[in-house]
């Protein structure tokens, strides 16, 4: 089995989450230059190529279980890069939009950092999914799809003030959800141990 296949398998199935992150980080390190080159050839712009590369690794991390042949990772990743590049060339914002980038820049500036930030994005997306449906809809349209508040109001046939309020409430709820996600687990409550007292044997003095 090739080293590449071992990394892919470890990145998606290793029992230790830390090892899974390390393995995918090594994949990022191996392919980041090639991925950027593929994107740049299609886009001809360094910033757009970096965005396409970043989004491709996010997608690859999320869909790694769908790769049937581990040794085919390079070709599979190239297809994802091309897809992201075409999306950007058509003027569509990537799934993790610029607003999402405020959570943490995901430029491929280091394998470990890339994996950590991908996982952070996953948590943000999970938090959005936990919102009430009416807040979730406007949040996805505004932050993920890049629509303006006016466009959202027009498409949903809502007053602009309603859209603004829902986004405001959604931000407040997201903050609460994210705080709960990253809160440390509560310390275990100590279980009291009963103390057994030793009965004193009566002595001669006690008999009087």
trRosetta pair geometry for C-beta under 8 A, 3 or more apart (Angstrom, degrees):
i j d omega theta_ij theta_ji phi_ij phi_ji
1 5 4.9 -113 -177 83 93 131
1 6 5.9 111 126 -57 116 88
2 5 4.7 99 58 5 81 101
2 6 7.1 -141 98 -5 46 86
2 71 5.7 87 35 -105 133 104
3 6 5.6 -54 -152 35 35 114
3 7 6.5 36 152 -21 67 104
4 7 5.8 -56 -153 34 31 111
4 8 6.5 29 153 -17 65 106
4 30 7.6 173 -109 154 92 169
4 70 6.8 162 122 143 79 92
4 71 5.9 92 91 -122 117 58
4 73 6.1 -151 170 30 111 126
4 74 7.6 -37 -159 -31 149 99
5 8 5.8 -54 -148 36 33 111
5 9 6.2 30 155 -17 66 108
5 70 3.8 100 -137 102 71 125
5 71 5.0 -24 -70 -62 103 76
6 9 5.9 -58 -147 39 29 109
6 10 6.2 24 157 -15 65 110
6 70 7.9 117 -17 147 21 150
7 10 5.9 -59 -144 41 28 107
7 11 6.0 31 156 -25 65 109
7 23 4.9 171 -160 -168 68 93
7 24 7.9 142 167 -77 94 31
7 26 5.4 -116 -138 89 132 121
7 27 5.5 157 141 -63 128 92
7 30 7.8 109 96 -6 171 146
8 11 5.7 -56 -146 33 28 113
8 12 6.7 -1 164 2 62 110
8 23 7.7 -167 -60 156 12 119
8 27 7.0 88 -81 -89 66 136
8 64 7.1 -169 -162 -167 81 109
8 67 6.7 -90 -172 96 131 142
8 70 3.7 171 74 -149 139 100
8 71 7.9 -132 15 -50 146 31
8 73 5.2 -154 -83 -66 132 134
9 12 6.6 -78 -152 46 25 92
9 13 5.7 -39 178 35 67 115
9 14 7.8 98 126 -48 67 80
9 70 5.6 -34 -45 -94 83 154
10 13 7.0 -84 -117 57 19 72
10 14 4.4 29 -160 -47 68 121
10 19 6.0 -86 177 145 110 103
10 20 6.6 -161 148 -103 67 52
10 23 3.9 -178 100 -91 107 159
11 14 7.3 34 -47 3 13 108
11 20 5.5 95 -152 -161 37 67
11 23 3.9 -141 -68 105 75 113
11 24 4.1 111 -141 -63 120 78
11 27 6.2 -14 -64 -13 157 135
11 64 6.1 -103 114 -173 109 159
12 20 7.0 114 -62 -142 13 109
12 64 4.5 -155 -83 121 118 119
12 65 5.5 159 -164 -79 131 66
12 67 7.9 -168 -38 45 158 106
13 20 7.9 162 43 -102 21 109
14 17 8.0 171 94 -76 94 19
14 19 4.5 -97 133 97 153 116
14 20 4.9 -168 54 -66 105 78
14 23 6.6 138 -6 -7 139 143
15 19 7.9 34 61 46 53 128
16 19 4.0 69 82 8 109 110
16 20 6.9 -177 92 -13 57 80
17 20 5.4 -50 -150 31 38 115
17 21 6.5 37 153 -18 67 102
18 21 5.8 -53 -153 35 33 110
18 22 6.4 33 150 -19 65 106
19 22 5.4 -51 -144 38 36 113
19 23 6.2 38 156 -22 67 104
20 23 5.9 -54 -147 34 29 110
20 24 6.5 22 157 -12 63 106
21 24 6.1 -58 -148 40 30 104
21 25 6.2 36 152 -24 65 108
21 112 7.4 60 148 -134 108 67
21 115 4.6 131 -160 146 88 148
21 116 7.4 54 -160 -64 133 64
21 119 7.5 -32 -106 -39 116 137
22 25 5.4 -54 -149 35 31 117
22 26 6.6 33 152 -20 64 101
22 112 7.7 -4 -106 -96 61 87
23 26 5.7 -51 -155 31 33 111
23 27 6.8 35 146 -19 63 101
24 27 5.3 -48 -153 33 42 116
24 28 6.5 48 148 -22 67 98
24 61 6.0 68 -165 -113 148 96
24 64 7.5 -91 -102 -73 117 156
24 111 7.7 167 109 -172 59 98
24 115 5.3 123 89 -102 112 121
25 28 5.5 -48 -150 32 35 115
25 29 6.4 37 150 -20 64 104
25 111 3.1 98 -176 153 85 109
25 112 5.1 22 -126 -70 149 48
25 114 6.7 145 -118 58 75 100
25 115 4.9 -72 -68 -21 90 131
26 29 5.5 -50 -147 36 35 115
26 30 6.4 38 152 -22 65 104
26 111 6.3 56 -57 -156 29 158
27 30 5.7 -54 -148 34 32 112
27 31 6.2 -9 167 11 67 114
27 60 7.9 -142 127 133 135 136
27 73 6.8 -92 -144 164 123 149
27 111 8.0 129 51 -136 50 117
28 31 6.7 -82 -141 52 22 85
28 32 5.5 39 169 -55 68 106
28 57 5.8 51 -111 -138 101 138
28 108 6.2 -160 -177 -148 111 113
28 111 4.5 155 70 -118 116 80
28 114 5.0 168 -158 75 166 153
28 115 7.1 -141 -12 -49 144 87
29 32 6.4 -27 -123 -1 19 114
29 111 4.5 -41 -45 -59 98 127
31 34 5.2 -64 -158 49 63 111
31 35 5.3 66 144 -29 89 105
31 73 7.7 -121 -55 129 150 106
31 74 6.5 -168 -109 -113 124 76
31 77 5.8 22 167 109 156 166
32 35 5.7 -55 -141 37 28 112
32 36 6.3 29 159 -19 64 106
32 53 6.8 76 -155 177 70 130
32 57 7.7 0 -99 -67 83 137
32 108 4.6 -176 -138 144 126 146
33 36 5.8 -55 -148 36 29 110
33 37 6.4 32 152 -21 63 107
34 37 5.5 -56 -150 35 32 114
34 38 6.5 34 153 -21 66 102
34 74 7.3 -18 112 -149 157 101
34 78 7.8 -61 140 -84 109 95
35 38 5.8 -50 -149 32 32 111
35 39 6.5 27 154 -14 64 108
35 53 4.6 115 124 -133 108 95
35 56 5.8 -166 -164 82 128 144
35 57 7.2 73 156 -52 173 94
35 77 6.3 -72 -91 149 110 117
35 78 7.6 -143 -107 -94 68 55
35 81 5.1 -164 -153 -89 82 140
35 108 7.8 93 74 -17 129 167
36 39 5.8 -59 -149 40 31 109
36 40 6.1 30 155 -22 67 109
36 49 5.6 77 -162 148 70 111
36 50 6.8 11 -124 -91 104 56
36 53 4.8 -8 -83 -76 67 151
36 108 7.5 -134 -58 49 112 135
37 40 5.8 -54 -141 35 28 110
37 41 6.5 34 158 -24 62 103
38 41 6.1 -55 -156 28 27 112
38 42 7.0 13 153 -8 60 109
38 78 5.6 -159 -118 -138 163 83
38 81 4.7 73 96 115 130 146
38 82 6.7 -76 159 -62 118 75
38 85 7.5 -133 128 -33 83 146
39 42 6.1 -68 -158 41 33 105
39 43 5.8 -4 162 8 73 120
39 48 7.4 -158 159 119 109 74
39 49 3.9 138 112 -148 107 76
39 50 7.8 175 100 -36 147 21
39 52 4.0 165 -137 83 133 129
39 53 5.2 -115 0 -52 152 83
39 56 7.5 -140 -65 -16 124 138
39 81 5.3 -108 -61 -178 90 107
39 84 7.2 -32 -110 88 115 105
39 85 4.9 -171 -135 -82 73 118
40 43 6.2 -71 -128 54 28 90
40 44 6.9 90 180 -82 62 22
40 45 7.6 -152 -133 54 68 31
40 46 6.8 11 -113 -99 111 51
40 49 4.0 14 -74 -109 70 156
41 44 7.8 14 -171 -61 15 63
42 52 7.8 -128 69 144 120 176
42 82 6.7 143 -58 -129 159 66
42 85 4.1 69 90 154 142 146
42 86 7.3 -67 169 -60 142 62
42 89 6.8 -95 147 -49 99 137
43 48 4.4 -146 171 103 146 122
43 49 5.1 -170 57 -67 130 78
43 52 6.5 -179 -30 -10 145 144
43 85 5.4 -127 -46 -153 104 101
43 88 6.4 -5 -106 94 130 124
43 89 6.1 -142 -105 -74 79 97
45 48 4.1 55 83 22 114 111
45 49 6.2 174 84 -17 55 87
46 49 5.6 -58 -144 37 28 112
46 50 6.3 29 157 -21 64 104
47 50 5.7 -52 -151 33 31 111
47 51 6.6 32 150 -19 64 104
48 51 5.5 -51 -150 35 36 113
48 52 6.3 35 153 -19 67 104
48 85 7.7 89 144 -134 102 73
48 88 5.2 151 -166 150 105 142
48 89 7.8 93 169 -71 144 63
49 52 5.7 -52 -146 37 32 111
49 53 6.3 35 153 -21 64 106
49 85 7.5 12 -113 -109 61 106
50 53 5.6 -53 -146 36 31 113
50 54 6.2 34 154 -21 64 107
50 107 5.7 -6 174 -129 120 98
50 108 7.5 -149 -155 19 81 88
51 54 5.7 -55 -148 36 29 113
51 55 6.3 23 157 -13 65 108
51 84 7.8 -157 120 158 74 116
51 88 6.2 128 94 -102 121 146
51 94 6.2 -167 164 -15 104 139
52 55 6.0 -58 -145 41 29 107
52 56 6.2 35 154 -26 64 107
52 81 6.1 80 146 -161 104 71
52 84 4.2 146 -152 116 79 109
52 85 4.5 42 -142 -76 155 68
52 87 7.9 153 -113 55 95 93
52 88 5.5 -100 -72 0 102 143
52 94 7.6 -173 -97 -78 47 131
53 56 5.7 -55 -149 32 29 114
53 57 6.7 24 156 -14 63 103
53 81 6.6 11 -100 -125 55 106
53 84 7.9 -178 -43 92 20 145
53 108 5.8 -77 128 -6 117 131
54 57 6.2 -60 -156 35 29 105
54 58 6.6 30 149 -19 64 106
54 94 8.0 114 85 111 96 173
54 96 7.9 -100 127 70 107 126
54 106 4.8 117 -166 108 121 99
54 107 5.9 -68 -81 -104 128 37
54 108 6.0 -155 -89 -35 72 85
55 58 5.4 -50 -149 34 38 116
55 59 6.3 36 154 -17 68 104
55 84 4.6 160 88 -139 118 140
55 94 4.3 -116 -92 -156 149 144
55 95 6.7 130 -148 33 115 87
55 96 6.4 -172 -108 36 88 99
56 59 5.8 -55 -149 39 31 109
56 60 6.1 32 153 -21 65 108
56 77 6.4 85 160 -171 117 79
56 80 4.5 126 -147 119 89 103
56 81 4.3 5 -100 -84 157 65
56 83 7.9 131 -103 57 92 88
56 84 5.0 -120 -62 6 84 147
57 60 5.4 -50 -139 38 34 114
57 61 6.2 39 158 -23 65 103
57 106 8.0 -165 73 159 115 113
57 108 6.4 115 -5 -87 155 117
57 114 6.2 -31 133 176 151 128
57 118 6.9 -106 124 -80 94 134
58 61 6.0 -57 -153 33 27 111
58 62 6.5 17 154 -12 63 111
58 95 7.6 -153 106 68 137 114
58 96 6.0 -108 -163 -4 176 137
58 106 6.8 28 -63 161 115 155
58 118 5.3 -175 -114 -125 71 100
58 121 6.5 -27 -136 73 124 155
59 62 5.8 -62 -147 41 31 107
59 63 5.8 -6 166 10 70 117
59 80 5.2 -173 89 -162 129 129
59 84 7.2 -162 1 -61 140 120
59 95 7.7 110 -73 27 98 137
60 63 6.4 -74 -132 54 23 88
60 64 6.2 56 161 -73 63 82
60 76 7.6 118 -122 119 103 101
60 77 5.5 11 -95 -110 142 88
60 80 5.7 -180 -62 57 90 171
61 64 6.1 -17 -149 -31 24 113
61 115 7.2 162 -116 -124 142 71
61 118 4.9 45 60 166 167 153
62 118 7.9 -144 -45 179 84 113
62 122 7.2 168 -95 -93 102 111
63 66 4.7 -31 175 22 88 122
63 67 7.5 103 127 -32 80 83
63 80 8.0 172 56 -98 133 136
64 67 5.9 -39 -166 10 49 114
67 70 6.6 90 124 -93 117 45
67 72 6.9 -170 -169 76 102 95
67 73 6.4 33 -166 -97 156 70
67 76 5.4 58 -116 -175 110 176
68 72 7.6 13 68 42 73 133
69 72 4.1 62 87 3 107 116
70 73 6.2 -5 -177 -42 50 103
72 75 5.2 -53 -173 48 81 110
72 76 5.4 85 127 -28 89 105
73 76 5.6 -64 -145 42 29 113
73 77 6.0 30 159 -21 68 108
74 77 5.9 -56 -147 35 26 109
74 78 6.5 30 153 -24 62 105
75 78 5.5 -49 -149 30 34 116
75 79 6.8 37 153 -20 63 99
76 79 6.0 -52 -158 29 33 111
76 80 6.9 30 147 -16 63 104
77 80 5.5 -56 -154 36 38 112
77 81 6.3 41 149 -22 70 103
78 81 5.6 -51 -148 34 34 113
78 82 6.3 35 153 -20 66 104
79 82 5.7 -52 -147 36 31 112
79 83 6.4 35 152 -21 63 106
80 83 5.6 -53 -150 35 32 114
80 84 6.4 29 154 -16 65 106
81 84 5.8 -58 -150 39 30 108
81 85 6.2 31 153 -21 66 108
82 85 5.6 -55 -145 37 30 113
82 86 6.4 31 156 -19 65 104
83 86 5.9 -54 -149 35 29 109
83 87 6.5 31 151 -21 62 106
84 87 5.5 -52 -151 33 34 115
84 88 6.5 30 154 -15 66 104
84 94 6.4 22 -152 -111 100 113
85 88 5.8 -56 -149 38 32 107
85 89 6.2 32 153 -21 66 108
86 89 5.5 -53 -142 37 32 113
86 90 6.4 29 157 -17 64 106
87 90 6.0 -60 -153 37 28 107
87 92 4.7 -74 -178 69 82 116
87 94 6.5 101 110 -93 132 65
88 91 7.7 58 178 -67 35 15
88 92 7.0 -96 -84 62 28 68
88 94 6.7 -11 -73 -54 94 93
93 97 4.7 26 154 -115 131 98
93 98 7.1 -88 -149 -7 123 85
93 144 7.9 166 102 161 119 39
93 145 6.9 131 57 -171 117 28
93 146 4.0 120 4 -34 150 143
94 97 6.5 170 70 -86 66 47
95 144 6.4 -8 -171 -165 55 101
96 100 4.5 -114 -170 88 75 147
96 101 7.0 104 143 -61 97 71
96 106 7.0 24 114 19 150 150
96 121 5.5 -25 -114 -149 137 140
96 144 7.6 -42 -104 -127 28 80
97 100 5.2 107 54 6 61 99
97 101 7.4 -104 112 -12 42 88
97 143 6.0 -180 51 163 127 53
97 144 5.6 178 -9 -134 115 27
97 145 7.4 -75 -55 5 139 11
97 146 5.4 177 -128 -65 143 91
98 101 5.3 -44 -155 19 41 119
98 102 7.8 56 149 -30 60 85
98 146 7.8 67 23 -103 93 105
99 102 6.1 -35 -174 5 43 113
99 142 7.5 9 12 132 173 78
99 143 4.4 -117 92 -142 139 78
99 146 8.0 176 -2 -95 112 66
100 103 5.8 -31 -180 9 58 114
100 121 6.5 58 167 -130 123 101
100 124 6.6 145 -146 109 98 151
100 143 6.1 102 -55 165 81 104
100 144 7.0 48 -43 -93 125 66
101 104 7.4 -105 -171 73 47 31
101 105 5.8 36 -176 -104 97 55
101 106 6.7 -113 -123 9 84 89
103 120 6.1 -180 141 137 118 116
103 121 6.8 138 83 -91 141 65
103 124 5.4 -67 -101 -67 166 152
104 117 4.7 -148 115 -129 123 103
104 120 5.4 36 29 90 143 153
104 121 7.7 -122 55 -54 103 80
105 109 7.8 37 114 0 111 129
105 117 7.3 -52 89 -137 37 156
106 114 6.6 80 -167 -136 77 66
106 117 4.5 -175 -103 124 83 135
106 118 6.7 95 -138 -67 126 63
106 121 6.9 -3 -70 -41 142 132
108 114 5.3 19 -127 -92 66 133
109 113 5.9 -29 75 77 87 143
109 114 7.4 161 41 -58 53 88
110 113 4.2 67 70 18 104 111
110 114 6.4 -172 82 -17 48 87
111 114 5.7 -57 -145 33 26 113
111 115 6.5 21 161 -15 64 105
112 115 6.1 -57 -152 36 30 107
112 116 6.4 28 154 -17 65 109
113 116 5.8 -58 -147 39 32 111
113 117 6.1 24 159 -15 67 110
114 117 6.1 -63 -148 40 26 105
114 118 6.3 29 155 -22 64 106
115 118 5.6 -52 -147 33 31 113
115 119 6.5 29 155 -17 64 105
116 119 5.9 -58 -153 37 30 109
116 120 6.4 33 148 -23 65 105
117 120 5.2 -46 -146 32 39 116
117 121 6.5 44 152 -21 65 98
118 121 5.7 -51 -155 32 33 112
118 122 6.7 38 147 -22 63 102
119 122 5.4 -47 -152 30 38 117
119 123 6.7 38 149 -19 65 100
120 123 5.6 -52 -154 33 36 111
120 124 6.6 37 148 -19 66 102
121 124 5.5 -52 -149 34 37 112
121 125 6.3 36 153 -17 68 104
122 125 5.8 -56 -149 38 31 111
122 126 6.3 33 151 -20 65 106
123 126 5.5 -51 -146 36 34 113
123 127 6.4 39 151 -23 64 102
123 178 7.3 96 139 -124 110 84
123 181 5.8 131 -170 164 119 154
124 127 5.5 -51 -151 32 33 114
124 128 6.7 36 149 -20 64 100
124 174 7.8 32 -152 -165 76 118
124 178 7.3 8 -103 -95 66 118
125 128 5.6 -48 -151 31 36 113
125 129 6.6 39 149 -20 64 103
126 129 5.6 -51 -153 34 35 115
126 130 6.7 36 149 -23 63 104
126 181 7.8 122 89 -108 118 142
127 130 5.6 -55 -155 31 36 114
127 131 7.5 53 146 -38 61 89
127 174 5.4 88 142 -143 124 79
127 177 4.3 142 -146 111 100 131
127 178 5.5 -4 -104 -65 157 79
127 181 6.7 -81 -77 -33 109 144
128 131 5.8 -34 -165 0 42 116
128 136 6.1 112 166 -134 76 83
128 139 5.5 -162 -142 116 105 136
128 140 6.6 114 169 -69 136 83
128 143 7.9 -139 -103 66 140 136
128 144 7.9 87 -171 -38 172 127
128 174 7.0 6 -81 -106 61 113
129 136 6.9 56 -122 -131 27 131
130 177 5.4 149 81 -133 137 146
131 135 4.4 -110 166 92 123 111
131 136 4.3 161 79 -68 108 81
131 139 6.3 84 40 9 167 149
131 170 5.7 21 -140 -134 148 90
131 173 5.7 110 -117 105 90 137
131 174 7.0 -24 -73 -68 116 80
131 177 7.7 -93 -67 -28 72 153
132 135 4.9 76 63 17 84 106
132 136 6.7 -153 90 -15 35 93
132 173 7.7 -101 5 -137 88 176
133 136 5.4 -56 -140 35 30 116
133 137 6.4 35 161 -26 65 101
134 137 6.1 -43 -149 24 30 112
134 138 7.3 18 158 -5 58 104
134 166 6.1 -106 136 -133 92 132
135 138 6.4 -63 -153 42 34 100
135 139 5.9 35 153 -23 69 114
135 166 5.3 -163 -106 -176 65 90
135 167 7.9 152 -148 -86 79 28
135 169 5.9 -104 -105 96 128 102
135 170 4.0 165 -175 -85 109 98
135 173 6.5 54 141 38 165 145
136 139 5.7 -60 -144 38 27 113
136 140 6.3 25 161 -18 65 107
136 170 7.5 163 -66 -123 33 123
137 140 6.3 -60 -152 35 25 106
137 141 6.4 18 156 -14 62 111
137 156 7.3 114 132 -100 131 137
138 141 5.7 -57 -145 41 33 111
138 142 5.9 24 160 -15 69 112
138 152 5.7 82 -135 -180 85 146
138 156 7.4 -50 -83 -24 90 162
138 163 5.7 175 -135 -148 137 77
138 166 4.7 94 32 108 154 127
138 167 5.6 -108 129 -66 124 79
138 170 6.7 -157 78 -26 102 151
139 142 6.1 -63 -142 42 25 103
139 143 5.7 -14 176 15 66 116
139 144 7.7 54 131 -3 66 99
139 167 6.8 145 -84 -119 66 69
139 170 4.6 -161 -69 175 117 154
139 174 7.6 143 -132 -57 147 130
140 143 6.9 -66 -120 54 19 84
140 144 4.7 -31 -160 34 61 125
140 145 6.4 51 144 -10 71 103
141 144 7.4 -10 -50 53 10 83
141 145 5.1 -38 -143 45 42 124
141 147 4.7 -32 165 40 91 126
141 151 8.0 -153 162 101 117 99
141 152 5.0 124 116 -106 139 111
141 155 7.6 -165 -148 66 149 140
142 145 7.5 37 -1 52 12 81
142 146 7.8 48 -176 -106 28 9
142 147 6.1 -77 -91 67 44 78
142 148 7.9 43 -124 -147 79 14
142 149 6.8 24 -108 -78 118 66
142 152 6.2 -30 -66 -51 87 148
142 167 6.0 30 3 -109 168 125
147 151 4.3 -125 -172 89 100 126
147 152 5.1 123 116 -57 125 83
147 155 7.3 -48 -163 7 157 140
148 151 4.7 98 52 6 77 101
148 152 7.0 -140 95 -5 41 86
149 152 5.7 -53 -148 36 33 112
149 153 6.4 36 153 -21 65 105
149 160 6.3 78 140 -155 105 90
149 163 5.1 148 -164 117 87 130
149 164 6.1 38 -157 -73 143 78
149 167 7.1 -78 -106 -15 109 151
150 153 5.7 -53 -149 35 31 112
150 154 6.5 29 153 -18 64 107
150 160 6.4 -10 -102 -110 60 118
151 154 5.7 -56 -149 37 32 111
151 155 6.2 24 157 -15 68 109
152 155 6.0 -58 -142 40 29 105
152 156 5.9 4 167 3 67 115
152 158 7.6 -26 130 49 80 116
152 163 5.1 133 98 -140 116 140
153 156 6.5 -68 -135 51 21 93
153 157 7.9 70 166 -105 52 5
153 158 5.2 -107 -139 74 65 78
153 159 6.6 -43 -149 139 118 15
153 160 4.5 -35 -83 -88 163 61
153 162 7.4 126 -117 58 96 90
153 163 4.7 -102 -72 -19 88 142
154 157 7.4 16 -178 -74 27 44
156 163 7.3 138 53 -86 133 108
158 162 4.6 -107 169 77 112 130
158 163 5.6 129 97 -51 124 89
159 162 4.6 98 63 -3 84 102
159 163 7.4 -152 96 -4 49 82
160 163 5.6 -53 -154 34 40 112
160 164 6.4 39 150 -19 69 105
161 164 5.7 -54 -148 37 34 112
161 165 6.3 34 154 -19 66 106
162 165 5.8 -54 -147 37 31 110
162 166 6.3 30 155 -19 65 106
163 166 5.9 -56 -148 36 29 109
163 167 6.4 27 155 -17 64 107
164 167 5.9 -57 -150 37 30 109
164 168 6.3 32 152 -21 65 107
165 168 5.5 -54 -148 35 33 113
165 169 6.3 29 156 -15 67 105
166 169 5.8 -53 -145 40 32 108
166 170 6.1 37 153 -24 64 108
167 170 5.5 -52 -143 36 31 115
167 171 6.5 35 155 -22 64 101
168 171 5.9 -52 -153 31 30 110
168 172 6.7 27 151 -15 63 105
169 172 5.7 -56 -152 38 35 111
169 173 6.2 30 153 -16 69 108
170 173 5.8 -57 -144 41 31 108
170 174 6.1 35 155 -23 66 106
171 174 5.7 -51 -143 35 29 113
171 175 6.5 34 155 -23 61 102
172 175 5.8 -52 -155 30 30 113
172 176 6.8 27 150 -15 63 105
173 176 5.6 -55 -152 36 37 111
173 177 6.2 35 152 -19 69 106
174 177 5.6 -55 -144 38 33 111
174 178 6.1 29 158 -17 67 108
175 178 6.0 -57 -144 39 27 107
175 179 6.3 30 156 -22 63 106
176 179 5.8 -54 -148 33 29 112
176 180 6.5 27 154 -16 62 106
177 180 5.8 -59 -154 37 31 110
177 181 6.4 35 149 -25 65 105
178 181 5.3 -48 -146 30 36 117
178 182 6.4 11 163 -1 68 108
179 182 6.5 -72 -148 48 26 93
179 183 6.3 47 152 -51 65 99
180 183 5.6 -35 -144 1 32 120
202 206 4.1 -114 -161 76 96 147
202 207 6.9 106 149 -56 122 76
203 206 5.5 108 54 1 60 100
204 207 5.9 -53 -162 18 41 113
204 208 7.9 32 151 -17 65 99
205 208 6.5 -57 -165 26 43 106
